[in-house]
Amino acid sequence: MAISTLRAARQRATTSLALTSDVTSAAHRRTSPRLAPLPLAAALTFGAFAITSLSVQAAEASTDTPAVAAASAKPSAAPEAALPATFVTGNPLGRAAADLAAPITELDGRALALRRATTLGETLDGLPGVSATSYGPNVSRPIIRGLDGDRIRVLQNGTASLDASSLSYDHAVAQDPLSIERVEIVRGPAALLYGGNAVGGVVNTIDNRIPREALKGISGATDFSYGGANRERAGAAQLEFGNGQFAFHVDGFARKSADLRIPGFARSAQQRARDDEDTKQPSGTLPNSDGQTSGAAAGASWTWANGYAGLSYSGYDSDYGTVAEENTRIRLRQQRLALASEVRNLSGPFTAFKFDFGYTDYEHKEIENGVTGTTFKNHGYEGRIEARHAKIGPLEGAVGVQFSQNTFSALGEEAFVPKSDTTNVALFALEEWAVNQAVKLSFGARIEHSSVKPSSGGNERFENLPSRNFTPGSVSAGAVFALAPAWSVAVNTSYTERAPTFYELYANGPHLATGVYEIGNAQAKLEKAFSTDVALRYENGPNKGSVGVFYSRFSNFIALNNTGLTAPGEEKPLPVYQYAGVPADLYGFEAQGRARVWQGYGDVDVELRGDYTIGRNRDTGEPLPRIAPLRLTAAVIYGLGHWGARLEMVHASNQGRVPSNDLTTSGYTTLGAALTYQFKAGGAQWLAYLKGENLTNQEVRLASSVLRDIAPQGGRAVRVGLRTTF
């Protein structure tokens, strides 16, 4: 569903007629009957089997599938060799993905187009270590290794998009997957160059709205699709043109969906048992789950042999129902101005400079029965300058500065946070040392200063709140050891500090999206964590893979804890939750692999993927909330000529490790299938696809969703799409 530019195709040097049958079915986000959970030992055995027997595909690369040259008269032929893509996020030295110690994942091109869903969270859900918040079909934010909110930085071209998605689960990420060219994910605190707020990781969406390379002539893309459990109609178009010096870009997109079709009741059996007799029990569809989104952008840049400079302007609008409240809708608007420039091949102490800046004006209104109840606003800017220095002895590296300011306000009856001004400035550095061909070391550090200033705005609940200042620091070290031509080990260790956010400090009021009364802790201290991860990697032709383990130990994990008290609510008393620092551990494993098992009349690949995360409060031993269970995926992929096919089965165990008085989730197993056909006609390349989602129509409730008790995922559905580039 997305419109990746021809630039992405050129970067990967993919043959214009190559067929990729990487059809990652969206059914991996759907359903099935309850199955017994597998123990951790079984999960680790799965990971070991994946890498030794199936040559696990690296979680550190996008999921490429067998491709064959359509122009060839042979039944099956290998594609042209692809150039290694440059991973941008947290990689100022421009290393190839295989040379980075950080656990990374990239999606672009056809892999992203065929995986694309309504939201960013749903698009990425199921990748190693990545789950989603899922507040109905229109709202879903990525979760990485069990961490969400302000422990995950969601960026747009390297700078914050400054929406309100981290504040509340019913607030959408103000980015549509239709407009994204590439998504880069850095898992864990290896992303510390972006601050303590990236202790869980970074999700960086990248587009070509500011062209970064010279363009000659005209190129473009269109993408249309229909279907899914919400009968979604979506379309996007893009046009780029230039004269070799000046480059221009315009794009637009729109999607509209109906209420989500679901198997059975909207409310879970556990929740129905708790409901009053007169509680409405909808079934067949999820009430108030329809939505529509649209947007457009224009950008231009001046390019030369060793760099570029440009700007872009974009607008985003969305109107969707909040499934927890049948008569409430959210109308969201965002406008964004971005500037970017890069200068390379300089002489002197610095050889390259890169600059990114974004200014955002965001607003959304929560409308109940046609009347605006609360208005949330967020406006501000973030900038980032990176300078790569000349080699100093054995060290190659970069230094940089990041600065930001934003003002957040909530006005109305559901304003549970005060108006707050947050400023931040940080210095960071990354150094690399290639000891020899077998050993590469990296070192990173960041120091920042942030301040938060609240104002009551006439609301007595927010009077006399203190301003707070923090100076968090973070350091990391990583290494990649080449064990053999095909094998390597990557190790990361880091210490990170995160400043509490304005809502963790000053919240005081009913938060209806979660059904609780939230209270902040104005005296909260820095959140601190020591983390490490180790991964074994393999790459040999079409057989690639990685299996790894991770561990994070928090000494002051800022958690929202149940106080046991209640506060008055409109319809019933609300439980009172307060932010407080607790000791916590998060640990688990991630594995992904692909092996070529047949070459003859077409190519057949087998793919395995799995992850498992455990989170607990060390003081009480109680599990942390909303942690995804053990998830295992197996797929068979076939490619022949213009045709590609994929059959995929996903199993998620039941999640019984939940806090007291929380709801458990049953396990499920889903089945998805996809068929693709690529051809060339009229001077353009065409990709047609047909996808079956949740083909067994199972009930799926995501353990990572705060609404798992009243909002299941969609039922059986079919989606068709047509994408073209010219």
N, C-alpha and C positions, 0 to 999 in steps of 0.2 A: 504494500500500500504506500510505500514511500517513494520519493523521487530522488534517488541518488544521482549525482551529476556524472557526466562523462569524464570529469576529472578523476573521480574515484576509479573508474574503469581504467584510465590511463595509468594511474598510480600502480595498479596491480598488473598492468600489462596483460590483461586477459584478452584472449582472442575474441574478435567481435562475434564470431559464430559459435563460441563454446557454450555448451549447455551445462548449467549447473543444476544438479538435482538435489541440492540442499534444501529440502522442503521441511523446515522445522515446523511441524503442525502445532497450531495453537491448542490442540487437544491436550497437550501436556499440562495445561492449566485446568483441566476439568476432572473427571469423576470416577467412582466405582465402589463395589461392595467392600465391606469391612474385612480387612485381613489382619492377621496377627503381626505385631511389630517385630522387626529383626533386631537382635542385640547389636551393640557396637562392635563386638568381635566379628560378627557376620559381615557388618558393613566394611570393616577394615579388610576382611578376606576378599570381599568384592573388589575393593580398590586394588589390592595386590594382584588379583586375577586379571583385572583390566589392564594393568600396565605390563604384566609379564606375558600374558597370553594373547592379548588383543592390541598391544602396543598403543596404550591409551593416547587419545588425541589430547594435545595440550589444552588445558583450560586457559592457557595464555594466548590463544589465537582464536580467530573466528572459525566457526564450524563450516569448513569447506567440504564439499562432497564430490563424488566422482564426476568428472566433466569429460565430454568427448567432442571432437571437432565435427560439427555438423556438415562441413563441406567435404569431409572425407568420404570416399566410397566404401571404406572398410566398415564392418559392423561396429567396431569400437576403436577409438584411437585416443592417445593421451593428449591432454591440452598443452598449449604452449607454456613454457616455464614462466612463472609469475615472479615479478620482482618483489623483494621483501617490503612490506608496508612499514612506514615510519609511525611508531606509536608516539603520540604527542603528549598525553597527559602525564605529568610528573617526570618527563623525560627531556629536559632542556638540551641534552647533548645529542638527541636524535638517534639513539641506538636502535638496532633491530630488536624485535620483541624477544628473540631467543637469548639476547645478551643481557636482558634485564633480570635483576633478582626479584623484583616485585611480582606477585601473582596477578596477572592481568588477563583481560578478555576484550576482544574487539568484535563488533558486528558491523558489517557494511555491505554494500552491493545487494546481490540477490538474497544472501543469507538474511539480511535485515529486512528486505522487502517482503519476504515470505514468512517472516516471523512476526511482523508488525501487528499490533493489536490497537485497541482504542486508546490505551494509556501507556505511559512509559513503564510503569511498574509491571503491568501485565505483559508487555513486550519482552522484558528481561527476566521475568519469573521463570525459574527452572534452570537458568544457567548456574554453573557451579558456585555455591555459596550465596546465591541471590534468590530472595523470595519477595513477596509484595504485601502491602498493607490492605489492599482491596476493600474499599468502602463502597461497594456496588460497582457496576460496570464502567462508571465514568470517572472514578477516582481511585488511583492506585499509585503508591510511591515505592521505590525500590527499598528493600531491606537487605543488608549485606552481613552475613555471619551473625545474624540475630540482632543487629543494631540498626536503628532507624532514627527518624527525627533529625536533630542537629548533630548527630554523630556520623551522618552521611552527607557529603557535599554533592548536591546536584548542580552541575555547572552547564553553562551554554557558551561554547567556544572559549572555555577556560576561565570565565568569570561567573559570579553568582547571578541567577535570574531574578532573585529578590521577589518571590511570590510569598504565599502564606501556607505552603503545603506542609512545612515542618511543624507548624503550630497546632494543627488539628487534622484528624484523619479524614474529615469530610471536605477538606480543601484540596483542590486539584493542583497538580503540577502544571504551571502555565507554559507547557511545551507540548506540541502535538507530534507524535511519531511520524506523521505524514511529511513534516518539514525537515526531518533529520537525515543527514547524509551518512553519518557514522556515529556509533556509540562506543566509547572507551570506558572500561571499568577497571579501576585499581582496587583490589580487595585488601582490606586490613590497613594498618597504620603505615605501610610503605608509602602512602599518599601524604605523609606529614608535611611535605612542601606546601600543601594547601591549608595547613593549620590543624589545631587540635580538634576542630569540628569535623575533620576527616579521619578520626580514629577508626571508624568502621570501614571507610573507603570513599572513593570518588566515582561518581557517574558523570561523565563529560559528554554532552551531545554536541556534535560538530556539523555545521552546514557550510555551504559555500556562498553565503549571502554577501560576504566580503571576499571577492575572488582573490586567491593567494598566488595564482599563476597567470601568465599572459594568455589571453584568449584571442583567437583569430576566427572570424566568421561567426556563424550562429549554431548553437546546439541547444538541446532541450530534452524534456522528458514529460510524460504524462502517466498517471496511475489511477485506475478506477477499480472498485471492488464492490461487491454486494453480498450480503448474507450474514452468517453468524447467528448466535442465539438471540441477538437483539435486532435482527434484520437491518443491519447497518448499511447505509449508502455512503460511500466515501469517494472523493476524487481530489486529485492534486495535479498541478501543472507548473512547469518551470521553464524559463528561457534565459539563456546566457549568450552574450555576444561581445565582441571587442575587435580592436584593430591591431592587436599585438602590443599596444602600450596602455590603452585604457580598456578596462573590462567592466561589464555591467551584468547584473543579475536581478531577475524578478521572479517571484513565485507566489502561488496562492493555493489554498486548500480549504476543503469543507467536508464535514461529515454530519450525518443525522441518523439517529437510531430510535427504535421503539422500546417499549418495556421489555426487559430480559425474560426470555422463556426459561423456565426452570423445571426440573423433574420433581414432582411432589410439592410439599408444603414449603413456604418461605421460611417458617420458623422450625427450628430443629426439634426433634423429639424431646430432648432435655428441656428446651425452652417452653414447649407446649405443656409439659408437665408442671411447669412453674406458673403458667399464665392463669388468669382468672377465667371463669367460664364464659364471660361475655367478650373475651379478647378476640378480635378478628383474626381469622386464620387463612390468609390468602394462599392460593396454590395455582400452579400452572404458569404464572408470570409474577415477577417481582414488582410490586407497585412503586410508582414514581421513580422508575429507573431509566426513563428515556432521557435523551440529551442531544444537543447539537453544538458544534464547534466550527469556527471558521477563522481564517487569518490570511495575511498577505505580508510580503516584504519586498523591499527594493534596496539594492546596494551597488556600490561602484568602487573601483580601486585603480590606482596608477601603479603599473608594474614595470620593473626594469630587471636587468640580468641578475642582480644580487639582492632583490627584495621587492617589497610592495608597500603601499599605504592606502587605506580605504576606510569607508564607513558604510553603515546600513541602518535602515529604519524598519521596524516590524510592528505589526499589531496582531493581537490575539483576543478572541471573544468566545465565551462559552456560556451555555445555559443548560443546567442539568438538575435533575431531582435528587434530593438527599433521601436515600431509601430508608433511613431511620425515622423520618418524619414525613408522612404521606402528603402533607399540604405545604411543604417547604421546598423552595428551589433556590439555587445559587446562580447568580448572574455575575460573570467574571470578565474583567477587561484588563489587558496589559498592553502597554506601549513601551518599546525598548529602542534605544539608540546605542549603537556599538561603533567603536573605533578600533582599528588594528593596524599594525605595521611591523615589518621585520627588515633588518638590514644585515647582510651576510658578507663574509670574505673581506673583513676589515683588517688593516694592519695596526699594530700597536698592542697594548696590553689586553684589549678586548677584541675578539674576532667577529662577534655577532651580537645584535640587540633585538629583542622582541618585546612588543608592547600590545597589551589588550586592555580595553576599557569598555564598560557597559553602564548605561544609565537606564533605570527602570522606573516606570510609574504604573503601579498595580492597585487595583480596587476590586473588591467583590462585595455584593449585597446578598444577604440572606433574607428571602422574601417568603413570608408566611401568609397564605390566603390573600395574596396580592398586595400585602403591606410590608414594606421594608422594616425588618426588625433590628438588624445589626449590619453595619458597614465596616469592613476591614480595609485599611489602606496601608500600602508599603511603598515608599519611594526612596531612592538613593542610588549610589553608584559603587562600583568596585573596579579597581585598576590593578594591573600587574605588569612589572617590567623585569625581564630576565636578560642577563648579560653573560655571554659565554667568554671565558678568559682564555688567553693563550696558554699553552702547556707550561706548567711550572714543575720542572724535574719530571717525575713519573706521573704527575697528577694532571688530569683534565677535568674541568668543572665549570660551574656557572654559579653566579650569585644573583640575588634579586630582591625586589621590594614589592610588597602588596599593600594596598590601602583601600579602605572602604568606609562608607557612612550610609546609614539608612534610618528612616523614621517610620515607625510602625504605630498605627492607631486602630482602635476598635471603638466604635460609637454605636450605642443602642442598648437594648434590653439584655442582650447576651454578651456584653463586653466583659469578659472575665480577665482581661489584662489591660494595664494602663497604656497610655501613649508613651513610647520609649524611643530615645535617640541612642543609637549604638555606633561607635566609631572604632576603627581598628587600623593599626599599622604594623607591619611585620617585615623582618629581614630574614632571608633564608639563603642557604648555600648547599650545593651538591658537588661532591668530588668523587672521581673514579680513578682507579689505579689498576692498570692491566699488568699484573705481576709477571705473567707469562701467558702463553697461549692457552694454558689449562686453568688459570685462576684469574678472576676479575673481582675486584673489591670496590665497594661504594660506601660513601659516608654522607650523611645529610644532617642538617641542623636548622632550626627555626626558632626565633625569638619574636614575640609580638606583644603589643600593648593594646588592650581594649578597655573601653569605658561604656557604661550603660547609665543613662540619665532618664528616670521616669518623671512623668508629670500627671497630676490627678485629673486635670480637665474638668474639674467640678464634681467628680465622683468621690464621695467621702470614703469609699473603700480603698482608694489609692492615695489618700493624703499622707504626708509625712514619710514617704518612702525614701530611703537613702540611695544616693548614687553610688555606683560601685566601679572600681578600677581593678584590672587584673593584668598580670604579666606572665602568661604561660610560656613555657619553652619545651621544645621537643628535639630529640636526637635519634638517629638511626644508623645502623650498619648492615650492609648486605654483601653477599658473596655468591658467585657462580663458579662451580668447580666442574670442569669437563672431565668425566671419568673415562670416556671412550668416544669415538667419532659420533655415536648415536645417543650417548647417555650423558646427563649432567645432573648436578644437585644445586638447588638454589636455597639460600638461607637468608632470612631477614630477622633482625632483632631491633626493637625500638622502645623508647620511653616517651610517652606523650602526655601533655597536659591540655585540658580543655576548660575554657572559661564558661561558666553557666550562662544560659541565654536569659533574655528579659522575662520570658514566661516562667522559667524555672525559679527566677528570683521573685517575681511580683504577682503571679497569678492569684486571683482572689474572686471566685465567683462560680456559678454553675456552668459547666461545660457540657452542653446538651449532646454533642457528638459522641461523647463517651458515657453520658449519663451519670456523671459524678460532679461533686463540688470540689474544685481544685484550689489548693493553697500553695503559693510559692514559699521559698525560704530566702529572705532578703540577705541573710548572712552566709549563704552557701559559699563554699570554698572551691578551689580548682578540682576538677575531676582528673585523676591520675591513673595511668595504666602502663604496665610493662607487657609487651607482646612479642611473640616470636612465631614464625612459621617456617616449615621445611618442606620442600617439594622435590621429588624425583621426576626428571623429564626424559622423554624419549622421542626421537625423530629420525625416521628412516624412510624416505620416499613418501608414499601415501599413508604410512603407519606412523602416527604421532600420538603423544600423550603426556599426561602428568598426573601424579597422585601426591597429595600433600596433607599435612596436619598443621593445625594452628592452635595457639593458646594465648589468651589475654587475661591478665590479672589486674583488676581494678581495685585501688585502695580507697577510692571515694566515688563510687558509681552513683550518679544523681538519678535516683529512682522515684517514681510516683507511688507512694505507699498508702495502703488503707489504714486510716487512723482508728477505725471502729466506731467513729462518730457519724452522726447524720445532720444534714442541714435542710431547712424547708425548701420544697420544690413546688412547681405549679400544680402538679397532679399528685405527687407523692414525695416523701422525704428522699433526699439524695445522699448517698454515702460520701463522706469527706475523705479526700485523698490529699496528701501533702508531699512535696518534693523534699527528699532527704538523702544524704550520702550514705551508701552502704558498701561493704566490701563485696565484690562479685567476681566470678570466673566465667569465661566463655571459651569453649574449646570444641574441636571437631575435626572432620576430614573433608576433603574435596577430591574428586577424581573424574576424569573424562578421557575417553579413548575411542579411537577408530582404527580398524584394520581392513585392508583390502583382502577379501577372502576368495574372490573369483575374478579372473580376467579372461574373457573369451568373447562370447556373443553378448557384449555389454560388460559393465563392471559392477560388481556387488561389494559393498562395504557393510561392515557391522560396526555399530557405535554403541558404547556404554557410557553412562554418566551417573554420578551419584554424589550426594553430600549429606552431612549430618552435623548438627550443632547442638550443644548442650550449654545452657546458661543457668547459673544458680547464685543465690545469695549465700556467701560464705558464713555469715553470722547465724542464719536460721536453717540453711540447707534447702530452703524453699526454691523451686524453679523460678527463673525469670519469665515474665509473660510473653506471649505471642512469638514463640520460637517454632520455626518450621520443623517437622519431624524428619526422620530418615526418608530420603527420596532417591529412587533408583529409576533409571531410564534405559531402555534397550530399543534400538532401531535398526532396520534393514533398509539400505539405500541402493537403488538400482539406476544406472544410467546407460542409455543406448541411443546414439544419434541425437536427434532433436528431443528425445523423450527422457523424462526423469520421474522417479517414483520413490516414495518413502512410506514405510509402515512403522509406527512408533507406539510403544507401550510404556506408560509411566505408572509407577507405584509409589504411593506415599503411605507410610505407616500411620497408625493411630497416634495421636499425641495425648498421652496421659500425664506427662510431666508439666503440670500447670499449677499456678498458685492456688492456695486454698480458696474455696468458693468460686473458682473460675470454671468455665465449661471446657470439657475435653472435646476432641474431635475424633471421628472414626477414620480409619484408613480407607484408601480408595485406589483403584487401578483403572486407568483410562486407556482408550485405544483411539489413535488418530491415523489418518492416511492422507496422502497428497499426491497429485499428479501434475506434472509441468510439461509444457511444450514450448520450445523456443524456435523462432524462425526469423527470416529477414525478408522484408517486403517494402517496396516504395522507398528505398534508401534508409529505412529505419529498422531497428532491432525490436522484436516483439517477444514478450513472455506472457503466456497464458497459464493460469493455474486453477486447480480445483482442490479444495481442502475439505476433509471431513473432520469435525471436531466432536469429541465425546460421543463416539459412535455407539457406545453401549448405554448412553443416556443415564449415567450414574449420578448420584448426589455427591457433590464435592463441597466441603466446607474447609476453608484454609485456616490452619491453626494460627497463622500470622495476621489474620483479619480481626479487628475489634468487633466486627458485625457477623462473625461466623455463626452466631445463634439465630440470626434473622435474615441473612442474605447469602444464600449459596451461590456457587458459580453457575454458568449457563448449562443448559441441557444439550441434547443432540442437535447438530447444526451442520450446514454446508455453506462454504464460502467460495465464490468465484472471483477472479480478478484478471485484469489485462494491463500490462505495463509496457511502455515503449520508450526508447531513447533514440534520438536522431542527431 
